[in-house]
Amino acid sequence: MATRVLLVDDDIELLDIARILLQQKDPDLEILVASSVRDALQKMEKEEIDIIIADYLMPDASGLDMLEALRAGGDKTGFVIWTGHSSEEVVIKSLNLGADYYILKGEDYRGQFSTIREIIQGIAKKKTTPRTPIIKQEMASKFIHKLSHDITGIAHNIMGYATLLEEENNPEYIKGIGRLLTKLDERVKTAVNEIDDGTLNEI
């Protein structure tokens, strides 16, 4: 599936150059362009976008304004700030707001677009790679403690019935052990299901 990239910049000529050079690097890239943040947001309402590459300073709003608005709304689209504005404050703010990368514009267009293409590939790969569920340490600790407590309790009851069975050959004790083994099996299956269905990964 082609990666859809939205370029946002008020420099129309630069947008045209960027579109041509990026597609030369990878003909499978689908490049859309917008000359303002407003235009970009309107396109996002109609089009499915994988990655946004936006200038910092534009007439109607900044790339950071756009990034902040998207992230505040829960949008996780890949986002790259690409600008000639060199400022540590802007770099820090863009990354804190959730930008994937911050790139300074340079005169070596071909070299820079090779870098941008690599960044696009990296973001696309990150977005499509299945994420392995991660159990938070505190939650995992509570889960293991509870499971251990349940299993230990059942095991102790089985041992109790086994002791009684040694002293007296009573069929009820055997039935009791059978019930507890069934309960143990069900508890372990429940634990596995809680991990598989993502219950332990809920925030």
C-alpha positions as CSV (number, residue, x, y, z in Angstrom):
1,M,0.0,0.0,0.0
2,A,1.3,3.5,-1.0
3,T,2.3,5.8,1.8
4,R,0.3,9.1,1.6
5,V,2.3,12.2,2.5
6,L,0.9,15.6,2.9
7,L,3.4,18.5,2.4
8,V,2.3,21.8,4.0
9,D,4.2,25.0,3.1
10,D,3.3,28.4,1.9
11,D,6.2,28.3,-0.6
12,I,4.4,27.0,-3.7
13,E,7.6,26.5,-5.7
14,L,9.2,24.5,-2.8
15,L,6.1,22.3,-2.6
16,D,6.4,21.5,-6.3
17,I,10.2,20.7,-6.0
18,A,9.5,18.6,-2.9
19,R,6.8,16.6,-4.6
20,I,8.9,15.9,-7.7
21,L,12.1,14.9,-5.8
22,L,10.2,12.7,-3.3
23,Q,8.4,10.8,-6.0
24,Q,11.7,10.4,-7.9
25,K,13.1,8.8,-4.8
26,D,10.1,6.5,-4.4
27,P,7.4,6.4,-7.2
28,D,5.1,4.6,-4.8
29,L,4.8,7.6,-2.5
30,E,1.5,9.5,-3.0
31,I,2.2,13.2,-2.4
32,L,-0.5,15.7,-1.6
33,V,0.2,19.4,-1.0
34,A,-1.3,22.3,1.0
35,S,-0.2,25.9,1.1
36,S,-1.6,26.7,4.5
37,V,-2.7,25.0,7.7
38,R,-6.3,25.6,6.9
39,D,-5.9,24.0,3.5
40,A,-4.1,21.0,5.1
41,L,-6.8,20.4,7.7
42,Q,-9.5,20.6,5.0
43,K,-7.6,18.0,3.0
44,M,-7.3,15.8,6.0
45,E,-11.1,15.8,6.4
46,K,-11.4,14.3,2.9
47,E,-8.2,12.3,2.5
48,E,-6.5,9.6,4.6
49,I,-3.0,10.8,5.3
50,D,-0.1,8.7,6.7
51,I,2.5,11.4,7.3
52,I,2.5,15.2,7.4
53,I,5.6,17.3,6.7
54,A,4.9,20.9,7.6
55,D,6.7,24.2,7.6
56,Y,7.0,26.0,10.9
57,L,6.0,29.5,9.9
58,M,3.0,30.1,7.7
59,P,0.6,33.0,7.2
60,D,-2.5,31.6,8.9
61,A,-0.9,29.4,11.6
62,S,2.3,27.6,12.4
63,G,3.2,23.9,11.9
64,L,3.3,23.6,15.7
65,D,-0.3,25.0,15.9
66,M,-1.4,22.3,13.5
67,L,0.6,19.6,15.4
68,E,-0.9,20.7,18.7
69,A,-4.4,20.7,17.4
70,L,-4.1,17.2,15.9
71,R,-2.5,15.7,19.0
72,A,-5.0,17.3,21.3
73,G,-7.8,15.6,19.2
74,G,-6.1,12.3,19.5
75,D,-4.7,12.2,16.0
76,K,-1.5,10.1,15.8
77,T,-0.6,10.8,12.1
78,G,3.1,10.8,11.6
79,F,4.3,14.5,11.8
80,V,7.6,16.1,10.7
81,I,8.4,19.8,11.2
82,W,10.5,21.0,8.3
83,T,11.7,24.5,8.5
84,G,14.4,27.1,8.0
85,H,13.7,28.5,11.5
86,S,16.6,27.3,13.7
87,S,15.5,27.6,17.3
88,E,16.2,25.2,20.2
89,E,12.9,26.3,21.8
90,V,11.0,25.4,18.7
91,V,12.8,22.0,18.4
92,I,12.0,21.1,22.0
93,K,8.3,22.3,21.8
94,S,7.8,20.3,18.5
95,L,9.1,17.1,20.0
96,N,7.2,17.7,23.3
97,L,4.0,18.1,21.2
98,G,4.5,14.8,19.6
99,A,6.4,15.5,16.4
100,D,8.3,12.4,15.0
101,Y,11.1,14.5,13.6
102,Y,12.4,18.1,13.2
103,I,14.4,18.9,10.1
104,L,16.1,22.2,9.1
105,K,15.8,23.2,5.5
106,G,19.1,23.3,3.5
107,E,20.4,24.2,0.1
108,D,21.3,20.6,-0.9
109,Y,17.8,19.6,-1.9
110,R,18.7,16.2,-3.3
111,G,20.6,15.2,-0.2
112,Q,17.9,16.6,2.1
113,F,15.1,14.8,0.3
114,S,17.1,11.5,0.6
115,T,17.0,12.1,4.3
116,I,13.3,13.0,4.3
117,R,12.6,9.8,2.3
118,E,14.4,7.8,4.9
119,I,12.4,9.5,7.7
120,I,9.2,8.7,5.8
121,Q,10.2,5.1,5.6
122,G,11.0,5.0,9.3
123,I,7.7,6.5,10.3
124,A,5.7,4.3,8.0
125,K,7.4,1.2,9.3
126,K,6.8,2.3,12.9
127,K,3.1,2.9,12.2
128,T,2.6,-0.5,10.5
129,T,4.7,-2.8,12.7
130,P,2.3,-4.7,15.1
131,R,3.0,-3.7,18.6
132,T,3.5,-6.4,21.2
133,P,1.2,-5.9,24.2
134,I,3.2,-4.6,27.2
135,I,2.0,-5.3,30.7
136,K,2.8,-2.4,33.0
137,Q,5.2,-3.5,35.8
138,E,2.9,-2.5,38.6
139,M,-0.1,-4.2,37.0
140,A,1.9,-7.3,36.2
141,S,3.1,-7.5,39.8
142,K,-0.5,-7.4,41.1
143,F,-1.7,-9.9,38.5
144,I,1.1,-12.4,39.4
145,H,0.5,-11.9,43.2
146,K,-3.2,-12.6,42.8
147,L,-2.7,-15.6,40.5
148,S,-0.1,-17.0,42.8
149,H,-2.4,-16.5,45.8
150,D,-5.3,-18.3,44.0
151,I,-3.2,-21.2,42.8
152,T,-1.5,-21.7,46.2
153,G,-4.9,-21.7,47.9
154,I,-6.2,-24.4,45.5
155,A,-3.0,-26.4,45.9
156,H,-3.2,-26.4,49.7
157,N,-6.8,-27.6,49.5
158,I,-5.7,-30.4,47.2
159,M,-3.0,-31.4,49.6
160,G,-5.6,-31.4,52.4
161,Y,-7.8,-33.8,50.6
162,A,-4.8,-36.0,49.8
163,T,-3.9,-36.1,53.5
164,L,-7.4,-37.1,54.3
165,L,-7.4,-39.7,51.6
166,E,-4.3,-41.3,53.1
167,E,-6.1,-41.7,56.4
168,E,-9.4,-42.8,55.0
169,N,-10.3,-44.1,51.6
170,N,-13.4,-41.9,51.1
171,P,-14.7,-41.4,47.5
172,E,-15.8,-37.9,48.5
173,Y,-12.1,-36.9,49.0
174,I,-11.3,-38.0,45.5
175,K,-14.2,-36.0,44.1
176,G,-13.0,-33.0,46.1
177,I,-9.6,-33.3,44.5
178,G,-11.2,-33.6,41.1
179,R,-13.2,-30.4,41.7
180,L,-10.1,-28.5,42.8
181,L,-8.1,-29.6,39.8
182,T,-10.9,-28.4,37.5
183,K,-11.0,-25.1,39.4
184,L,-7.2,-24.8,39.0
185,D,-7.4,-25.5,35.2
186,E,-10.2,-22.8,34.9
187,R,-8.1,-20.3,36.8
188,V,-5.1,-20.7,34.7
189,K,-7.2,-20.5,31.5
190,T,-8.7,-17.3,32.8
191,A,-5.3,-15.8,33.4
192,V,-4.1,-16.7,29.9
193,N,-7.3,-15.1,28.4
194,E,-6.7,-11.9,30.4
195,I,-3.3,-11.6,28.8
196,D,-4.5,-12.5,25.3
197,D,-7.5,-10.2,25.2
198,G,-5.4,-7.2,26.4
199,T,-7.2,-6.7,29.7
200,L,-3.9,-6.2,31.5
201,N,-2.9,-3.5,29.0
202,E,-5.8,-1.2,29.8
203,I,-4.7,2.2,31.2
